Every structure is written in structure tokens, then in C-alpha cells.
Amino acid sequence: MGRKSLFEMVNEVKDEDSFLLFIKALSKDRIDFVNKKVNDEWQNETIEIFLEAAHEWGEISKSGLEFYDKPDNAWKRCAQILYMGKIYE
């Protein structure tokens, strides 16, 4: 079986350990993108833009969205916010 995608990993976050594994994978994904090892969907090129996008998505999704139900688990919610910083424009 191949490496799990970030999308799969973010949905499996349930506690501190799985959150930390997700952050490590997110970092590796960014490094691979910068080094052109993957043709992935990094929309936000700098840390400032990444964090701003994560914050904006976190704000608009506080009460959930049409196709998003906010999880009760805070670790998973934090991972989702970081993941969306990668792709949210």
C-alpha cells in the first residue's frame, strides 16, 4: 500500500500524536512541492499567505459550511485548518 495522502491523514487526526504526524507530512509535502518532486495543489507560496489562508478558512468555517461539518475533536479541527491553508485561496 502506498503513502497516504494529506487528505486521508487530516481525516484520521484524532489526538496529539496523529496531529503531529500530520504536521510532519504537511511539511514534507511542502518540501516536495518546492523541490518539484510533486505536482500538488499548494496555492499559497509563502508562510504569511499560508497562515492568512488558514486563518480565513478557519473563520468562515467556525459554524460549518454547506459541505463541511465542523468536527468536535479539536486536534482534527486544527489539522483541517492547516490543511486548508495549503489550498484555500
N, C-alpha and C positions, 0 to 999 in steps of 0.2 A: 504494500500500500504506500502511496506517495505522501509527500508532505501535506499537511492540512493547510487550507487557505486561511488567510486572516479572517475572512467572513465566518468560516467554520469555527475558528478559535474564539472569536469575540462572542459567539453564541454559546460557547461552552464555559465561559468565565463564571465561576461561582464563589470563589474565595480569593484570599490574598495570593496564594501560590499560583493559581491559574491566571490571575490578573498580571502577575509578574512575568509569567511565561508569555502572555500576550504582548506585553510591552517589549520584551526581548525580540519576539517575532516581528513586531511592527518596526523596530529599529533595523533588524536585518533586511526587511522588505525595502525600507528606505535606502539603505546602503546598496542593495542590489539594483534598485532603480537608478540611483546616481551613477553607479558603475556600469549601467546599461546591460546588466545581466538579466533583467526582466523588463518587459514592456507592459508596465502596470498602470494603474489609474491614479497616480499621485497628481492631484490638481493644485496643490499648494506647495510652492517651491521653497519657501523659507520657513524657519521656525515661527517667526512672527505671524505670517499668513496662516500657517497650520494651526497655531493656537487660537487665532481670531476665528477661523472657520469652526473649530471645535467649540469654542465659546458660543458663537452664534447659533449653531445647531443645538447645543445644549439648552440655550434659552428658548428657542422656538418649540422644542420637543418636551418641555417640562411637564405638560399635561397630556403628552402623547400626540400622535399625528394620525392622519387618516389611515395610513398603512403601517403604523408603528404603535405598539403598546409598550409603554414605559415599564421596565421590569421593577419588581420590588427589591431585588438584590442590588445593593449599592456598588459592589465590585463590578458586576456586569454593566450597570449603567455607566460607570466611569470608563470602562473599556469601549463601550459603544460611542461615547462622546469622543474619545481619542481616535477611534476608527473613522468616524465621520469627519474629523479634522483632515484626514487624508483625502477624502473625496468630495466633501461639501464645498460648493462654490458660492 
